[in-house]
Amino acid sequence: MVSMKAKFAGGIAAAVMGLAIASASVSAQQAPTVLKLAHGATADNAIGKGMVKFAEIVAAKTGGKVKVETYLAGSLYSERTALEAMVNGSVDFAGASNANWAAFTNALLFMDLPYVFNDEASFRKALDGKVGKVISERFEKAGFKLLMQLDNGGFRDIVNNRRPIHVPNDLKGLKFRTTASPVEIAMFRNWGAIATAIDWAEVYNALGSGVVDGEFVMPTWLSTAKHYEVLKYATENKAVIGIQTLAIRKERFEKLPADLQKIVLEAAKEAEIYANKLDQENSDTARANAKKLGVQTYRPTADEMKIWRETGRQIWKQFDKNIDKEILDLVLDSQKTN
């Protein structure tokens, strides 16, 4: 026969266990939904700050019920492998420069072509208009929801640690890091350089160890990644200007609750505006930093620019079958003057 004392003790134990289960249930209900974001941008880069801002806005708009974990600077995946991780579901959001999207869609391949845009103003006009909308549509057809089309530091500079570059012939024999873009690789080979595709996170060491002599990158990225510490010369040949991105698989996006889909789109737009404003401010700071570190910057003369433009556009015909001609024609038409 069970004593009253034993019954009492058993009752207490059951009550304690019940409270524990209830507490665990409440904790589970309160635990935020976690979405992972991987990107190659550093935290002090305008793009990286845009990713953090996106996460902050999502958290604010959901009252903390949804948390976007941001993994920047290749801390989880490199720029190229982040896109692969998004495709296989290892992360929810990922982004990369336009050049690194070539393996997934040709919608941005036209941006890799040299001398497509006349200047920064024509670039922004195109993306804010029909060109930007068509790019988003192409991403949808490829299975992605393109959330952000971000300014990425303006035109890329040719930078190296070997010698000043005035004209394409000066590149002959130099080892240049490129992205995975077949267009960029072809362009540097046409200019006589030895092109090697290397992930962004590995470039600093590659420059310092002599694996490569130079790269083709925007000043803002060179500055925040401290590449100017191992570079000596820069050339503003204004050949290529592109974007950075943030995307999610279309299938994954459509599985999110409707209210969260709306919040993600709103947060992305707000973060895009924030990052683009910051990017413009950072460009001047980056060039000033390069000068302070002793990097010699050269601006080609009008005659030299003619050589750069003519030799750069020679590779266009190699990619007639790869480039989305409709988008390219829209871009070129948007820059015509009456």
RODO-2510 file (C-alpha; in nm, 4 decimals, decimal comma):
residues 338
     n   res          X          Y          Z
     1     m     0,0000     0,0000     0,0000
     2     v     0,1395     0,3388    -0,1007
     3     s     0,1849     0,5836     0,1843
     4     m     0,0390     0,9346     0,1804
     5     k     0,3953     1,0701     0,1834
     6     a     0,4858     0,8726    -0,1275
     7     k     0,1694     0,9899    -0,3036
     8     f     0,2485     1,3486    -0,2129
     9     a     0,6065     1,3179    -0,3433
    10     g     0,4806     1,1574    -0,6611
    11     g     0,2315     1,4383    -0,7104
    12     i     0,5036     1,6992    -0,6750
    13     a     0,7262     1,5150    -0,9231
    14     a     0,4439     1,4950    -1,1745
    15     a     0,3670     1,8631    -1,1307
    16     v     0,7334     1,9562    -1,1779
    17     m     0,7529     1,7395    -1,4893
    18     g     0,4348     1,8982    -1,6212
    19     l     0,5759     2,2466    -1,5683
    20     a     0,8981     2,1469    -1,7426
    21     i     0,7094     2,0130    -2,0444
    22     a     0,4928     2,3232    -2,0589
    23     s     0,7992     2,5468    -2,0302
    24     a     0,9745     2,3583    -2,3093
    25     s     0,6630     2,3909    -2,5229
    26     v     0,6488     2,7681    -2,4687
    27     s     1,0209     2,7997    -2,5464
    28     a     0,9727     2,6052    -2,8676
    29     q     0,6866     2,8327    -2,9660
    30     q     0,8972     3,1403    -2,8927
    31     a     1,2039     3,0195    -3,0822
    32     p     1,2424     3,2320    -3,3969
    33     t     1,2399     3,0864    -3,7447
    34     v     1,6004     3,0948    -3,8674
    35     l     1,6935     3,1642    -4,2300
    36     k     2,0577     3,1514    -4,3363
    37     l     2,2278     3,4033    -4,5655
    38     a     2,5758     3,3510    -4,7117
    39     h     2,7702     3,6151    -4,9027
    40     g     3,1283     3,6972    -4,9952
    41     a     3,1050     4,0664    -4,9032
    42     t     3,2929     4,1836    -4,5950
    43     a     3,1015     4,3347    -4,3044
    44     d     3,2507     4,6814    -4,3619
    45     n     3,1683     4,6822    -4,7348
    46     a     2,8472     4,8565    -4,8487
    47     i     2,7222     4,5216    -4,9830
    48     g     2,7914     4,3466    -4,6532
    49     k     2,6225     4,6240    -4,4604
    50     g     2,3275     4,5894    -4,6943
    51     m     2,3015     4,2195    -4,6038
    52     v     2,3097     4,3020    -4,2325
    53     k     2,0482     4,5746    -4,2850
    54     f     1,8264     4,3223    -4,4662
    55     a     1,8477     4,0880    -4,1662
    56     e     1,7717     4,3714    -3,9244
    57     i     1,4651     4,4825    -4,1206
    58     v     1,3278     4,1275    -4,1435
    59     a     1,3700     4,0857    -3,7679
    60     a     1,2013     4,4202    -3,6991
    61     k     0,9092     4,3618    -3,9358
    62     t     0,8427     4,0141    -3,7933
    63     g     0,8772     4,1234    -3,4323
    64     g     1,1769     3,8938    -3,3909
    65     k     0,9849     3,5864    -3,5052
    66     v     1,2167     3,5439    -3,8049
    67     k     1,5939     3,5681    -3,7746
    68     v     1,8223     3,5932    -4,0779
    69     e     2,1665     3,4652    -3,9828
    70     t     2,4255     3,6431    -4,1988
    71     y     2,7527     3,4720    -4,2864
    72     l     2,9771     3,7231    -4,4641
    73     a     3,3280     3,7359    -4,6113
    74     g     3,3223     3,3701    -4,7099
    75     s     3,2890     3,2607    -4,3461
    76     l     3,0442     2,9854    -4,4437
    77     y     3,0804     2,9613    -4,8226
    78     s     3,2887     3,1418    -5,0814
    79     e     3,1209     3,3685    -5,3349
    80     r     3,0826     3,0887    -5,5890
    81     t     2,9983     2,8068    -5,3479
    82     a     2,7378     3,0240    -5,1709
    83     l     2,5230     3,0067    -5,4836
    84     e     2,5658     2,6296    -5,4965
    85     a     2,4709     2,6090    -5,1278
    86     m     2,1534     2,8050    -5,1978
    87     v     2,0653     2,5716    -5,4844
    88     n     2,1085     2,2588    -5,2713
    89     g     1,9241     2,4110    -4,9768
    90     s     2,2162     2,4508    -4,7340
    91     v     2,1358     2,8222    -4,7067
    92     d     1,8218     3,0195    -4,7822
    93     f     1,9689     3,3400    -4,9233
    94     a     2,2904     3,3906    -5,1175
    95     g     2,4411     3,6369    -5,3571
    96     a     2,7432     3,7039    -5,5710
    97     s     2,8727     3,9438    -5,8308
    98     n     2,7122     3,9237    -6,1747
    99     a     3,0186     3,7393    -6,3090
   100     n     2,9742     3,4475    -6,0698
   101     w     2,6154     3,3805    -6,1831
   102     a     2,7310     3,2503    -6,5216
   103     a     2,6955     2,8852    -6,4170
   104     f     2,3279     2,9342    -6,3265
   105     t     2,1869     3,1882    -6,5718
   106     n     2,3069     3,3975    -6,8647
   107     a     2,0858     3,6918    -6,7641
   108     l     2,3827     3,8880    -6,6311
   109     l     2,6478     3,7654    -6,8718
   110     f     2,6158     4,0793    -7,0832
   111     m     2,7571     4,2802    -6,7903
   112     d     3,0831     4,0907    -6,8186
   113     l     3,1305     4,2209    -7,1731
   114     p     3,3729     4,5129    -7,1811
   115     y     3,2465     4,8551    -7,2838
   116     v     2,8736     4,7848    -7,2732
   117     f     2,7967     5,0915    -7,0600
   118     n     2,9125     5,4434    -7,1396
   119     d     2,9252     5,5588    -6,7791
   120     e     2,7786     5,5113    -6,4299
   121     a     2,4684     5,7164    -6,5115
   122     s     2,3700     5,4986    -6,8099
   123     f     2,4294     5,1888    -6,5991
   124     r     2,1934     5,3036    -6,3249
   125     k     1,9327     5,4235    -6,5767
   126     a     1,9236     5,0791    -6,7379
   127     l     1,8886     4,8857    -6,4116
   128     d     1,6198     5,1190    -6,2774
   129     g     1,4206     5,0745    -6,5981
   130     k     1,3127     4,7920    -6,8237
   131     v     1,6530     4,6208    -6,8194
   132     g     1,6310     4,5595    -6,4446
   133     k     1,2804     4,4153    -6,4773
   134     v     1,3792     4,1795    -6,7585
   135     i     1,6789     4,0574    -6,5577
   136     s     1,4465     3,9701    -6,2677
   137     e     1,2170     3,7835    -6,5071
   138     r     1,5100     3,5812    -6,6421
   139     f     1,6104     3,4860    -6,2886
   140     e     1,2575     3,3608    -6,2216
   141     k     1,2735     3,1394    -6,5309
   142     a     1,6043     3,0005    -6,4024
   143     g     1,4429     2,9171    -6,0670
   144     f     1,5542     3,2139    -5,8562
   145     k     1,3867     3,5118    -5,6933
   146     l     1,6258     3,8037    -5,7383
   147     l     1,5826     4,0194    -5,4293
   148     m     1,8531     4,2821    -5,4738
   149     q     2,0426     4,4326    -5,7671
   150     l     2,3094     4,6298    -5,5858
   151     d     2,5600     4,8879    -5,7036
   152     n     2,9008     4,7310    -5,6678
   153     g     3,1598     5,0061    -5,6469
   154     g     3,1373     5,1411    -5,9996
   155     f     3,3751     5,0440    -6,2784
   156     r     3,6435     4,7851    -6,2084
   157     d     4,0085     4,8895    -6,2111
   158     i     4,2980     4,6866    -6,3478
   159     v     4,5334     4,6591    -6,0495
   160     n     4,8645     4,4785    -6,0099
   161     n     5,1907     4,4716    -5,8164
   162     r     5,4321     4,4466    -6,1083
   163     r     5,4184     4,7517    -6,3376
   164     p     5,2063     5,0466    -6,4609
   165     i     4,9447     4,9525    -6,7223
   166     h     4,8694     5,2167    -6,9878
   167     v     4,7499     5,0080    -7,2836
   168     p     4,6444     4,6426    -7,3278
   169     n     4,9905     4,5360    -7,4475
   170     d     5,1268     4,6202    -7,1026
   171     l     4,9328     4,3225    -6,9638
   172     k     5,1209     4,0626    -7,1683
   173     g     5,2614     3,7837    -6,9546
   174     l     5,1098     3,9025    -6,6269
   175     k     4,9085     3,6545    -6,4196
   176     f     4,5640     3,7966    -6,3452
   177     r     4,2995     3,6686    -6,1101
   178     t     3,9544     3,6595    -6,2669
   179     t     3,6103     3,5518    -6,1577
   180     a     3,4576     3,2339    -6,2999
   181     s     3,3091     3,4338    -6,5870
   182     p     3,4170     3,2953    -6,9263
   183     v     3,3841     3,6487    -7,0659
   184     e     3,6280     3,7980    -6,8180
   185     i     3,8736     3,5150    -6,8771
   186     a     3,8521     3,5646    -7,2551
   187     m     3,8978     3,9404    -7,2191
   188     f     4,2225     3,9119    -7,0238
   189     r     4,3547     3,6422    -7,2528
   190     n     4,2801     3,8688    -7,5500
   191     w     4,4814     4,1407    -7,3785
   192     g     4,7736     3,8992    -7,3375
   193     a     4,7429     3,8246    -6,9668
   194     i     4,7370     3,4782    -6,8070
   195     a     4,3874     3,4430    -6,6569
   196     t     4,3271     3,2354    -6,3443
   197     a     3,9874     3,2024    -6,1721
   198     i     4,0306     3,2270    -5,7942
   199     d     3,7672     3,2630    -5,5206
   200     w     3,7539     3,6112    -5,3716
   201     a     3,8445     3,4970    -5,0193
   202     e     4,1754     3,3568    -5,1507
   203     v     4,2896     3,6531    -5,3614
   204     y     4,4809     3,8484    -5,0944
   205     n     4,7099     3,5532    -5,0259
   206     a     4,7411     3,4788    -5,3979
   207     l     4,8666     3,8341    -5,4586
   208     g     5,1050     3,8257    -5,1642
   209     s     5,2515     3,4874    -5,2582
   210     g     5,2903     3,5618    -5,6288
   211     v     5,0309     3,3125    -5,7494
   212     v     4,8845     3,6086    -5,9395
   213     d     5,0216     3,9536    -6,0212
   214     g     4,6962     4,1427    -6,0344
   215     e     4,3186     4,1471    -6,0487
   216     f     4,0246     4,3356    -6,1983
   217     v     3,8155     4,4698    -5,9105
   218     m     3,6320     4,7789    -5,7871
   219     p     3,8174     5,0193    -5,5517
   220     t     3,5615     4,9751    -5,2749
   221     w     3,6226     4,6010    -5,2586
   222     l     3,9988     4,6416    -5,2892
   223     s     3,9955     4,8853    -5,0008
   224     t     3,7738     4,6967    -4,7548
   225     a     3,9530     4,3675    -4,8267
   226     k     4,2894     4,5451    -4,7740
   227     h     4,4191     4,4379    -5,1153
   228     y     4,5775     4,7794    -5,1656
   229     e     4,8352     4,6679    -4,9087
   230     v     4,9757     4,4236    -5,1651
   231     l     4,9147     4,6265    -5,4826
   232     k     5,1171     4,9061    -5,6429
   233     y     4,9448     5,0124    -5,9647
   234     a     4,5872     5,0830    -6,0767
   235     t     4,4446     5,1695    -6,4183
   236     e     4,1005     5,3234    -6,4689
   237     n     4,0216     5,1756    -6,8093
   238     k     3,6440     5,1754    -6,7371
   239     a     3,5776     4,8500    -6,9175
   240     v     3,3300     4,6708    -6,6935
   241     i     3,0699     4,7753    -6,4402
   242     g     2,8365     4,5308    -6,2730
   243     i     2,6208     4,4474    -5,9755
   244     q     2,6134     4,2455    -5,6578
   245     t     2,3049     4,0444    -5,5754
   246     l     2,0938     3,8715    -5,3168
   247     a     1,8626     3,5897    -5,4206
   248     i     1,6612     3,2954    -5,2947
   249     r     1,5450     2,9870    -5,4815
   250     k     1,1998     3,0553    -5,6233
   251     e     1,0703     2,7259    -5,4825
   252     r     1,2009     2,8136    -5,1345
   253     f     1,0521     3,1629    -5,1530
   254     e     0,7104     3,0319    -5,2510
   255     k     0,7095     2,7958    -4,9517
   256     l     0,7430     3,0893    -4,7124
   257     p     0,4160     3,2165    -4,5599
   258     a     0,2588     3,4916    -4,7714
   259     d     0,3114     3,7572    -4,5023
   260     l     0,6799     3,6631    -4,4748
   261     q     0,7224     3,6766    -4,8537
   262     k     0,5933     4,0347    -4,8434
   263     i     0,8296     4,1243    -4,5600
   264     v     1,1306     3,9716    -4,7385
   265     l     1,0573     4,1741    -5,0529
   266     e     1,0082     4,4947    -4,8557
   267     a     1,3233     4,4384    -4,6513
   268     a     1,5251     4,3662    -4,9647
   269     k     1,4093     4,6889    -5,1318
   270     e     1,4858     4,9002    -4,8252
   271     a     1,8257     4,7369    -4,7802
   272     e     1,9050     4,7856    -5,1504
   273     i     1,8397     5,1604    -5,1286
   274     y     2,0505     5,1813    -4,8121
   275     a     2,3429     4,9865    -4,9595
   276     n     2,3452     5,1760    -5,2903
   277     k     2,3655     5,5112    -5,1117
   278     l     2,6485     5,3797    -4,8960
   279     d     2,8291     5,2362    -5,1984
   280     q     2,8471     5,5767    -5,3626
   281     e     2,9894     5,7321    -5,0466
   282     n     3,2487     5,4568    -5,0133
   283     s     3,3903     5,4903    -5,3660
   284     d     3,5672     5,8212    -5,3022
   285     t     3,6925     5,6969    -4,9669
   286     a     3,8390     5,3860    -5,1311
   287     r     4,0364     5,5804    -5,3918
   288     a     4,1680     5,8136    -5,1215
   289     n     4,2808     5,5099    -4,9249
   290     a     4,4628     5,3692    -5,2286
   291     k     4,6481     5,6965    -5,2730
   292     k     4,7388     5,7060    -4,9039
   293     l     4,8877     5,3567    -4,9303
   294     g     5,1010     5,4622    -5,2268
   295     v     4,9074     5,2971    -5,5096
   296     q     4,9756     5,4794    -5,8373
   297     t     4,6555     5,5300    -6,0356
   298     y     4,6639     5,5927    -6,4101
   299     r     4,3846     5,7306    -6,6299
   300     p     4,4344     5,6425    -6,9985
   301     t     4,4327     5,9199    -7,2550
   302     a     4,1557     5,9465    -7,5152
   303     d     4,3731     5,7657    -7,7729
   304     e     4,4610     5,4938    -7,5244
   305     m     4,0944     5,4520    -7,4300
   306     k     4,0157     5,3971    -7,7973
   307     i     4,2605     5,1045    -7,7980
   308     w     4,1121     4,9617    -7,4785
   309     r     3,7606     4,9886    -7,6197
   310     e     3,8418     4,8359    -7,9583
   311     t     4,0411     4,5437    -7,8189
   312     g     3,7886     4,4864    -7,5413
   313     r     3,4945     4,4632    -7,7780
   314     q     3,6806     4,2153    -7,9990
   315     i     3,5659     3,9329    -7,7694
   316     w     3,1953     4,0131    -7,8050
   317     k     3,1592     3,7865    -8,1073
   318     q     3,2893     3,4888    -7,9051
   319     f     2,9780     3,5019    -7,6864
   320     d     2,7008     3,5654    -7,9374
   321     k     2,5452     3,2276    -7,8543
   322     n     2,5755     3,2756    -7,4775
   323     i     2,4673     3,6334    -7,4222
   324     d     2,0994     3,7159    -7,3817
   325     k     2,0807     3,9357    -7,6913
   326     e     1,7438     4,0848    -7,5956
   327     i     1,8861     4,2274    -7,2726
   328     l     2,2039     4,3493    -7,4431
   329     d     2,0013     4,5257    -7,7128
   330     l     1,7835     4,6888    -7,4456
   331     v     2,0969     4,8166    -7,2723
   332     l     2,2498     4,9551    -7,5912
   333     d     1,9188     5,1142    -7,6964
   334     s     1,8822     5,2801    -7,3553
   335     q     2,2082     5,4693    -7,4190
   336     k     2,1236     5,5980    -7,7650
   337     t     2,0774     5,9717    -7,7934
   338     n     1,8376     6,1369    -8,0335
***
